[in-house]
Amino acid sequence: MDPHLLRTFVTVAECGSFSAAAERLGYTQSAVSQHISTLENDLGTPLLRRRPVTPTPAGERLLEHASPILLRLNAARADVRRAVSTTPTPLTVAATPLASGGGRSSGAAAPGPPGGLLSAALRQVRRLHPGTEVRLTVCGREGVVEGVASGDFALGLVDGVAAPSDPLRLSDSMHLRTTAVAHDDLVVALPNDHPLGGRRGIALRDLADARWIDAPDLAAPLAVLRATTGSDGFRPAITYAGTDLHTLLTLIANGHGLAVLPRSAPAQGAVPLTSPRLVHRTELLHGHLSEPAATALAAALAK
């Protein structure tokens, strides 16, 4: 199966349009149509409905395989280029907004946010490998996972909510190595004048019908809260698609909704989450590490 054809297919499916896919890929629309026809002939079945442009059942199955395949190809390309490069390779690191902050690792207090966990590790790497150029990208969870899987980033730090003994559920990470590096208790961040403020603890199920802010790259995703409690509640009053914690905390303080955050987040009105038992977990992601600086950073973060 030609990866160029596969990439065109994925792009058309994402865009829902042959012309939009052609613009994104830099091809003509006729070239995109030819790619899809060739791929369909190769597999012996239609992959896309034309009006509207949506995947067929066979196309849906192919999409499940396509993203991991393309990520692995990108990772292989990046790894080979690094191996043959004669110039120093920058240390590329990605982190979700809260992943490089505090929490507790191995029972000891980890550096507080923002950036404490990662910053301390980077200082150690720069002592061991002076002159190393570091490129840090802060982005959402999917961006970190996909970037590490594709080889755009050597390492990634990603955070999320899980049961105390469970790892994070990360898509497209089947070939990535994951290591837990920190954990923190969770709180429900409340507006300053909320009637539940000041409690010693709160059960999540008691808040199913409250006003919630859906901030999937910062707070616990509402879908996770619904799944954890078996409730159809936890519906967003407002959705915040950004990655700035200060903005989210301002929205909460001004009464726009609640959010579940790590205890280390500086929320003014925060009540410990006592039920169900969940933690805020930070994990290190990486594939094969060939650069000494990347290996040193992974070791420093995994301590």
Salt bridges, closest charged atoms under 4 A:
GLU14 OE1 - ARG24 NH1 2.88
GLU40 OE2 - ARG50 NH1 3.00
ASP79 OD1 - ARG82 NH2 3.68
GLU133 OE2 - ARG135 NE 2.93
ASP159 OD2 - ARG141 NH2 3.28
ASP159 OD2 - HIS280 NE2 2.73
ASP184 OD1 - ARG263 NE 3.63
ASP185 OD1 - ARG104 NH2 3.01
ASP185 OD2 - ARG263 NH1 3.49
ASP185 OD1 - ARG277 NH2 3.68
GLU283 OE2 - ARG281 NE 2.65
